[in-house]
Amino acid sequence: MDDCLLVCHQCKERYPIGKQNKCKNCGGILTAEYSDRYLKRAWKQLNKKEKHGMWDYKETFPPVSDEDIVTFREGGTQLLPSISIGEKLGLSQLYFKDETKNPTGSFKDRSASICVSMAKALSCPGIVASSSGNGGAAAAAYGVKGNLDTVIFIPENTPADKISQAIFYGGTVIKVKGNFSKAYHAAADMAEKKGYMNVTTTFLNPFGLEGYKTISFEIFDQMGTVPDYIIIPVGDGPILYGIYKGFEEMKRIEMIKKLPKLVCIQAKGCAPIAKAWKEKRKVISCKNPMTIASAISDPLAGYEQDGEITIDAIRATDGRALMVEDFQILEAGRELAWEEGLFVEPSSAVVLAGLHQLIGSGIIEKKDSCVCLLTGHGLKDCSSYYPKGGKTAWINA
């Protein structure tokens, strides 16, 4: 067996590392997989050095030369112990993994960095992405830095601040009528016609997961152990699957003995994965997404298998999937800002709303260690915290 291959999640067909983003045999999702020998060798090298960012774990990635790496020093984000929310909830081990400190303000920088680097390594003439905002900003920043033609398709309701960020970095931004799924298919069509690498942060690009799995490595290095729970905001799920992948690789080579329970949180107005998990059925796309949490408002129309692979990871860790209401998201955003000094977009605040639900139902106990993943800065989508008319949402607080 080769040490590093692309493997179909569905039929297990194997391919050499390359540009393809779907299995030619069955159309399934491809992931980068490694031999135990490859991973053991990688961690033997990693354990000898200090690690400050994502690329300090490059030995666990597909091979890429230093001259092809496109980086703004992403990763290495803080794991912050709770200042007061944990005490109020009776949790002595509550932490916030602060991905808002990445260069463009979200966790999407991890995916963009490695995807653009692989695009250069594979001699792609350009990159294309569909995005509800954060992924587009990241793709624009890294694509332009990598001297690649960079095109971003965005849904028409994308927050203006996120559009401005992508444009300012220098990407070509094209607004598409409709929701994220419309932008998704427009980007896929362009990638196929022009031979660009599709760096959309869904499961279309197998290399994005490699960036996300470094969150697992950092949490383990920062805690010195595996937490009991990790609570994750989810649109279509590569962030959750990437975190699962990182811990699973460590477990496979006996670095750790257990996996953390991964909890998927979705907004009730667009929750195809959480509904499928709760009802124990296949994922059905959301027909009319309606939520203030724009960054996770992904209906999965035409690519429902993304939700299926995410549910596979949830089940593999004995995790679960929850839905939260928009008013709960707003309350959680305020609580994070007032109690912890953490200003996050609504799509990140869902994790605290979910934590309240988990504690209220007795699923998370006081003895459990818990990490909440904060994926995007509040300045990305601060208008959602204000009702129409301009008055603050907290006027009666």
N, C-alpha and C positions, 0 to 999 in steps of 0.2 A: 504493500500500500504506500502511495506517495504521502509525504508528510503534511502537505497542505493542498486541499482540493475544495471545489464548490460541490455541495451535495444537495440533492433535492429532498426537501422535508417530507414530501409525499411518497415518491416511488424509490427514493434512495439512489437514483442515477448519479454518477460522479462525472465531474468535468474539471479540466485544468483551470487554474485561475485565469480569468479573462473578462471580457466586457459584458457577457450575457447576463440578463437579469431574471430569466425564467427558465425552467426546465424545458428542453426541446422535446422531451418524451411525453410529459403530461401537463406542462404549463404550471407546475408547482413552484413554490418558493425555494430559492437557493440560499444556503448559508455556507460560510467558510468553516471548514472542519479540519481538525489537526490530529495527527497521531499522538499517542501518549508520549512517545519519544520526543516529539517536537515541543510539546508543552513542558515536559520535565527539563529539557535543555534550556528552554526559555526562562523558567523560574529559577533555575540554578544561577543564571546570569543576573536576573533581576534581584535576587536576594543579596547580591554583593554591592548594590549601589543604592544611593538615595534617589527617591522619586518625587518630583515636584509637579509633573504635569502628565497629560495623556501619552505623549510620545516617549516617556520614560518606560512605557510598557510595550514598546514597539516589537520586542522579541516575540510577543504573543500574537502579532498580526501576520497577514501574508507578507512575504518579503517585499520591501520597497526601499530603494536606495535613498541615501540622505539628500541627494540633490533633487529628488522628486517630492520630498516632504514639504507640504504647504501648511504652515502653522503660525498662529498668533499666540502661542503658549497657552492653549486651552487646557482645561482639566485642572487637576490639583485643587479643586474647590474645597472650601471648609466644611467640616462636619461639626455643626454647632450644637452644643448641649442646650436644652431649653432653659430660658431664664425664669419663666414663671408658669407657662401653660402646663408643663409637665407636673409641677407641684399641685396645681389646681385640679388636675385630672387624676392625681395619685400615682403618676408614672415617674419613677426615679431615673429611668433610662430612656428619655425622649430626646431625639436628635433631629436636626434639620440639615439636610445636605443641600447646600446653597449653590445651585447651578446658575443663579442669576449673575454670578461674578465671572462667568465666561466672557470672552472679548466682545461678542455682540449682544450679550445679555441673556442668553438662554443655553440650554443643554444641547441645542442643535449644532453648536460649534464642533462638538466631538464628531458627529457624523460628517459634517461638511469637510472637516480637515482631512479625514482619512479617505473620503470618497474623492475629493479633488486630487489628493496625492496619488491615488490609484489611477485616476483619469490621466494624469501626467505620465505615470509609469507605463500605462497601456497605450500611450500616444493618441489619446482622443483629441479631436480638434476643438471641442468645447463641451460645456455641460448645460443641462437643462433641469429645471426643478418646478414642481407645483408646490404651492405653499399657502397656508392661511396666515402667514406672516413671519414667524420666527425662522422657519427653515429657509425662506426666501432671503431674509437678511443675511443669514449665515452663508448660504450658497453664493450670494453676490460678493460678500467680503472675501471668501476664500477663492472663488473662481477668478475674480479680477486679480487678486494677489498671485494666483498661479498662471496669469497671462493666458487664460482660456476664454473663448467667447462664452458669455454667461447670459442665459435667458431664463426668466422667472415668470411663471404663470400663476396668477393669484385670483381667488374668487372675488366677486364685485363687492362683498361686504367686509373685506379685510380692513382692520383699523388703519387709519391714515398714518399713524406714527410708524407702523411696521412697513408700510409701502415706502414712506420717505426714507427709512433706513436702507432698504434694498437699493433704491435709486441712488442714494448718496454714495454708497460703496461703488457704484458704477455698473451695476447689472442692468440689462434690458428687461423692463417689467411690463408684462402684458396682462391687462385685466380681462377676466373671463366672466360672462354672464352666468349666474347660477352659483352653486355651492362648490365645496372643495373637490368633489368627485369630478365636476366638469373640468376644473383646472388639471386634475390628475390625468385625465385622458388626453387633454391637449398637449401636455408635456410628453406623455408616452409616444404620441404620434410624431412629434418633432424629433425626439431622440432616435426613433427608428428610421426616419427619413434622412436625417443628417449625420447619423453615426456618432452623435454626442452621447456622453455618459449621462444617464438619468440619475441625478443625485437626490431625487425626492426622498424625503425622510419617512417613507413607508417601508415595506419589505421589498420594494423594487430593486434596491441596491443592496447586495449582500454585504458590502463592506461597512455600511453604516452601523450595523450591529457590533462590529469590532470596536468602534469608538465608544458606543454605549456600554459595552461590557467592562470598560475601564472604571466605570462608576462602582462596580462590584469590587474591583481590585482596591480602589481607594478606600471604600468603606471598610473593607477587611483590614487594610494597613492602618487606617486611622483608629479603628476600634480594637484591633488585636484579636478580634473574634468575629463570629457571624451573628448578626442581630436576629431576634425572633421574627420580626415583621419589617417589611419595607412597603410603604404606602406610596403609590405611583399614579400620577395623572395620566390618563390614557385616551388617545384619539383612536388610532388603529393598532397601536401596541408595540412597535419596534423597541421603544425604550424599555418596556417591561421584559420583552423577550431578550434583549441585549443584556440586561442585568441578570436574568436567569442564566444566560449562556456563560457569563463570566464566573458565576458561582459554580455552575455545573462543571466547567473545565477544571476549576480548583479541586472540586470534590473527586473528579475522575482520577486525578493524579495523587489523591490522598493528602492534599494540603489541608482540607477541611473535612469534617465528618457529617455535616448536615447542611441543608439548604435553608435560607430564610423563607418564610411564607410571604409570597408576593401578593399584594392587594391592589387590584385595578379599581380606580375611581373614575367614573364618568358622570357627566352632567345628565340629569334625567331627560332633558330635551333632546339629547342625541347620545343614546346609550345602546348601540347594537350589540356590543360585546357583553356588557353587564346583564342585559336582558336575556341573551342566549345562555349565559352561565347560570343565571337564576332559574330559567325555565328548562334547563338541561336539553337544549336543542341546538340545531345549526344556527349560525349567524345569519340574520336577515338584515339587509340594509335599512337605514332610517329614511323614511320617505320625506319627512319635513322637519329637518333639524332646527330647533329653536332654543338657543341658550346664550347667555352672556359670555360663556367660556369659549370664545371663538377659536382658540388654539387647539382645542380638543373636540371641536364640532366637526367630526368626520363621519359622514353617513355610510362609508364603505360600499357605495354603489358600484358594482362591477368588479370589486376585488374583496369580496366577503371572506376569502381564504386568509386574508391578513388577520381577521378576527379569530379565525379557527386556530391559527398557530399561536396566537396570544393566549387563548384559552388552554391550549396544550401546556404552556408554561405555567399558567396559574394552577392547573391540576397537578403538574409535576412537583410543585412546591407545597401542595396542600393549602393553597391560598384561596382567594375568593374575589368576587367582583361586586361593587356596590354602585348605586346611583344616588346623587345628591341634588337637591333643588337649588335653583338660582338664588333664592333668598338666603339659603344656608351658605352658599359660596360667598356672597357679599359679607355676611356676618363673620365668616372665617377669615376673609381678607382683612377686615378691620381688626380682628383679634390678633392676627399675626403682626400687623403694624404696631398696634398699641402695646401689646404684651412682649413682643420679641424684637421689635425694631426692624422687622423684615417686610419690605414692600414688594409684593408679588402680584402678578396679573391674576385675574379670576381663575384661569385654567390651572394655576398652581395652588391657589387657595382651596381647591377641591379636596386636597389631601387632608387638611385639618377638619373640614366638614365630614369627611369620611372617618377620620379618627374618632370624632365625637360619636358617630354612629356605632363604630366598633366597640367602643367602651360602654356605651349605653346598652348594647345588646349582650354584653358580657363576653364577647369574643376575645378582646385583648384584656389581659389581667394586669394587675399592678406590678407583678414581678417581671413582666415581659419587657424586653428591650425593643425599641421601635424607632425606625428612621423614616421621616417624611421627606420625600424628594420635592424640592422647590425648583421648578423647571424654567420659569421666565420672570423677568423683572417687571414690577408694577408699571413702569413708564412705557412698557410695550403696549399696554391696553388700559391706561388709567381712565379713559372716558367711560368705561363700563361701570365704574364705581359712582358715576353721577347720573341721575335721571335726566330726562329731557327737560329743558328749562334752565339747566345750569346750576341748580342748587345741590349742595352736597347730599349724598345719600344718607349721611349720618346727622342730618339737621335736628332730629328729635332725640338723639342719643343723650 
